[in-house]
Amino acid sequence: MRVITKPSTAKCDLDTYTLFLLAESKYPGCTRLAEIMKDLSHDSVNRFLLRECYEPKDLFNEVKLKINLLGGTLSGDDTVIDKPHSDPKITELVGYYYSGRHHRAVKGIQLITLYYTDLSGKSVPVNYRIYNKQEGKTKNDYLREMIAEVLTWGLSPKAVTTDTWYSSQKNLKFFKNKGLEFLTGIAKNRSCSIDGKNYTQVQNLEIPEVGLIVDLKNFGQVKVFRRSFKNETYRYYIMYTPEKNTLNSISRAEFKELHSIHWGIECYHRAIKQVCGIGQFMVRTTEAIRTHFFSSIRAFTQLELMRSEELVENWYELQRNLSLKVARDFILEHLTQKLGLIA
């Protein structure tokens, strides 16, 4: 965790850079911030990105006083920050990763996030990892590591939600051992049984709207739900609760509510790309990229807290209002000039 030993005299600091990411939606880079601030050099911005050592716990420490740490939902997922013009041989952390958006492997940086929704509806990232092949870990390793960390930091969620990628047997047993409820997607060929003896693929089962209690192979009892989509395909989900004899009481409404909460992390991924500038960097070293990512994620938490305090209606309003003012001033100025010439 970052430790401050003496007051900083640097002209570029975390607050300045975070506000830059919130205000500038199009043009990236240290030079652009220097142009905006005028008395700030691009070297000062670059030095800020290189020298700081912010870690995920610094983010958690900023938001923990603003959220209810007890009883919320912890969602885990990953996304790829596209960097199509970066050279993996030069820019560290850039590689080829499968993108759900592009439905193929693309060049970029992979970000794994834990996104917490408290009982009042506030939703903020509380832990994250930038995938680094040099560490020799999988996305599942990162997820378990992050959950273990936030639990020691004082977060006490009631449930965990993930997509199919994170529904491995090892992960499910990890959630269970931590005393957490969970909702995860599962592959259609996952083995399960109604009677605990005759196992078949989940896609072969007749699953009613209210769900079906089954024995998931090498895990135990869970409740399966099925959802249909426009292209006439089905997706399968399982829910688990550590309380005995309560699976039967889980309703489809509860399933849909928890599934809706999990969708929030997808909206978060879109927001950090569109209005928090997470992909807008022109640095190449791991240290600078990490500082940029921390600042971008921090920018999102500020937007979410503003939304929860009703200072803005949504995450996109701040930049929209800034652009409105610029456009309005531009139009009025040129109309005034034109009228002056006519007169």
N, C-alpha and C positions, 0 to 999 in steps of 0.2 A: 504494500500500500504506500502511496506517496506520503512522504513526511517532509514538512516545511521546517527548515532549521533557522532561517532568517528571512526578514521581509524582502520581497522581490523588488528590484528596480527595473525590471524588464517592461518595455512599452507594450508588448503584446502579451496578454494573459488569457486565461481560460474564458473569462466572461466576454472579452472582446471577440475571441474567435468563435465562441458559441453564438453570439448575436449575429456575427457575420454569416454563419451558416443558415440562420433563421431568416435573414434579410435578403441574401443573394441566392436566387433560385437557379441561375443560369450559368454564370461565369465562375469557374473554379480557380484556385491557386493563390499562392502567397502574394503575387504581384497585384491581383485584383483587390485584395484587402488593403494593400498599400495605397492603391489608387483611391479607394474610398476614404481612407482615414487621412491621407495626405502627409501628416507628420509621422507616419509609420513606414519604415522601410520593409521591403520584402524579405530582407535578411533577418530582420527582427521576428517576422512571422515564422520563417523557416527555423530559426533558433528555438522558438517556442515549441514547435512540433518535435524537434529533435531532443530537447532537454527534459521534457516532462515525462514522468513515469506513472501516469494514472492507471489504476487497476479497477476491475469490476467492483471491488468492495468500496472504492471511493464513490462510485455511482450509488450503491445501496445505501451508504451512509448519508447521502444527500436526500434520498427519497423516503427513508424509513420513518421520519417524523411526520410525513405528509400522508401516510397510508395506514390502514388498519392491518397490522401484521398477522392477525388471528383469523383463521377460518375462510380464507379466500381460495382462489383457484390458480394453480401454477401451470402455465402452458409452455411446452417446449417445442421448438421447431427451428429450422434453418432456412437461410436464403442465400442466393448468390448475388453479390454486388458486381454487376457487369463492368469489365474493364477491357473492352474489345481492342483498344489500341495500345495496351501495355505489353511489354515484352517480359515474359516470365523469367528470362535470363538476366534481366536488369532490375525489374521491380519485384522486390521481395513479397512473399505471401500470395502472389498471383499464380494461379494454376488453372487447370481445366476441371470443372465440376458440372455435374448434371443439374440442369435448371428446369424446374417445373413450369416456369413461364415459357421457355423456349422449347421444351420437350427434347432437349439434347444437351450434350456437354458443351459448355461455353467457357470462355476465358474470363476469369474474375477472381474475387475473394469470397470465401464462404464464411458466413457468420452464423453461429449457433446461439440462440437466445432463450433465456427463461423470462417469461412475461407473466406478471402477477396481476390478477384482478381481485380487488378486495370487495368486501360485502356492500360497500356503498357504490361500487361501479367504477372506481378509479382503476386504470390499467397502466402499469409502467413496467419497463424492463428492470429486472433486479439482478441479473447476472448474464454474462455472455462470454463467448470464446471466439476468437478468430482462428479458423482452421489453419494449422501449421503442420505440413507434412513432416517437418524435421522432428517433431515431438513424438511421432510414431503412434499417435492415438487415433481412435475412430470417433465418429460423431456420437456414438453411444457412450463411449468412455467419457467424452466431454460432458454429456448430459448428466450422467450419474455423479460425476465430480462436482458439477455446478449445483445440483440439488443438495448434495451432502453439505456443500459450503453454505448455502442460504439457510439451511436448517440450523447450522451452528451459529450463524449470524443473528438469529432471533426470529426468522420468519416461521410461522406455523400454519401452513396451508392445510385445507381440508382435503383437497383433491388435486390430482395431476392429470393433464390432458396432453396427448401427443397424436401424431399421425402414424400411419402404418410402419414407417421406417423405424420408429422407436419402440415397437411392440415385441421385441425379442423376449425370449423366455427369461434371460438374465435381467433385463430391465423390469419386467413385470414382477419378478421375485424381489427385486430391489425396492420397488414401490411398496410392495406388500410388507417387507421387513421394516420399512420406515413408518408403517401404520397409516398409509395414505390410500384414500379412494383413488380410482383412476378411470379414465375414459380414453381408450386408444383405438385407432383403426387397426384392423387385422387383414392379412391377405386372404383372398377367397379360398385358397387351398390349405388353410390352417386346419389341423386335425382337432376334432372335438367329438364328444359323445353325449348322447342324452341319458343313457343308462350307465355310463362309466365303464362300459366294456367294449362295445362295438363303435370303433372310431371311424369317422368319415370326414370329408372336407366340408367346411362350413357352408360352402355354396350349394351343397346337396341337401341341406336341411330346409324344412318348411318353417319359416320364422314368422310368427304372427306380429301384428302391429305392436302388441304390448311387450314384445321381446321374448326370448327363450333362454331358460337357464340350462347351461351345458357344462360338461366337464372338459376344460381345455387341456389338451395333452401336456403332461409334464408341468402343469401348474395347479389346477384345481377348478372349483366352480366359479363361473362368471355368467353374466347375462349378456346375450347377443342381441343386437339390433341391426336391422337392415334398412338402408335408404336407397331409393331409386332416383336416377337422374335423367335428364332430358334425352340423352343418347341411349336410353333403355338399358343402361348398365346398373349394377348394384355395387354398393360399398357396404362393408361390414364393420361393426364396431362392438367392442366389449366394455362392459362396466363391471367394476368390482368395488366392494366395500368391506372393510375389515370387521365390521360388526356382524356377528353370527345371525343367521336366519333372516337377513334383511334383503337379500337379492330379489326375492319375489316381490317386494314392495316398491322396487324401482320402477317408476312409470315412464311411459314414452315422453311425457311432458318434461320430466327431469332429464332424460337423455337429450332432448332437443335443447333444453336450456343450457346444459353443460357444453353441448356441441356448438351452440351459438357463442358462448364465452370463448371457446377455443378459436373461433373464427377471428377473434380480435387480434391475434398475433399475425394473421395474414394482413389485416388492415395496417398494423404497425409496420410490417415490412414495406408496404407500399408508401407509407408516410415518410419513413426515414430516407427513402430514395427520392421522393418527389419534393419534400419541403424541408428536409434536414441536411441535404447535401452530402450524404454519406459516400456517394461515389465521386464527388467533386474534389479530387485531390490530384496533385501533380508531383508528389514526392515518391521516393523509391525505397527508402529504408524501413525496416520493420518498426523501429522506434517512432518515426514520424507518422507512419500509417496508423499505428495503435493510438497515438494521441488524437489524430483526426477522427478515428472511429469513436473514441470515448466522447469527444466533443459533440459529435453528431447525435449519438444516443442520448447524451445529456440534453441536447437541444430538444429532442422529442419529449423528454420528461417535463421540460418547462412548458411545452405546448399542452400536454395532457393536464398538468396542474392548472394552467390558465383556463382550459375547458371546464374542468371540474369546479372551478371557482366562478364560472360563467363570465369570465372576462372576454372569452371568444366562444362562438357557437361550435366551432369545430377546428381541427388541426390546420385546415387550409385557409382559414379566414385571415390570419395575420399577413401572409404574403399577398393575398388577394387585395387586402386593404392598402398595403404599401404600393402595389402596382396601380391601384385606382388613383391614388394621390398623384403619382408621377404622371400618369396618362392625363388626368384632369388638368394639372398645371401646364403640361405641354400644349394641350389643345387651347386652353385659355390664353396662354402667352402668344401663340401664333395667331389666334383670332384677333387679339388686341393689336398686334403688329399690322395685320391685314387691314383692320378698320382704320388704323392710324394712317396707312398709306393712301387709303381711299379718301379720307378726309383731306 
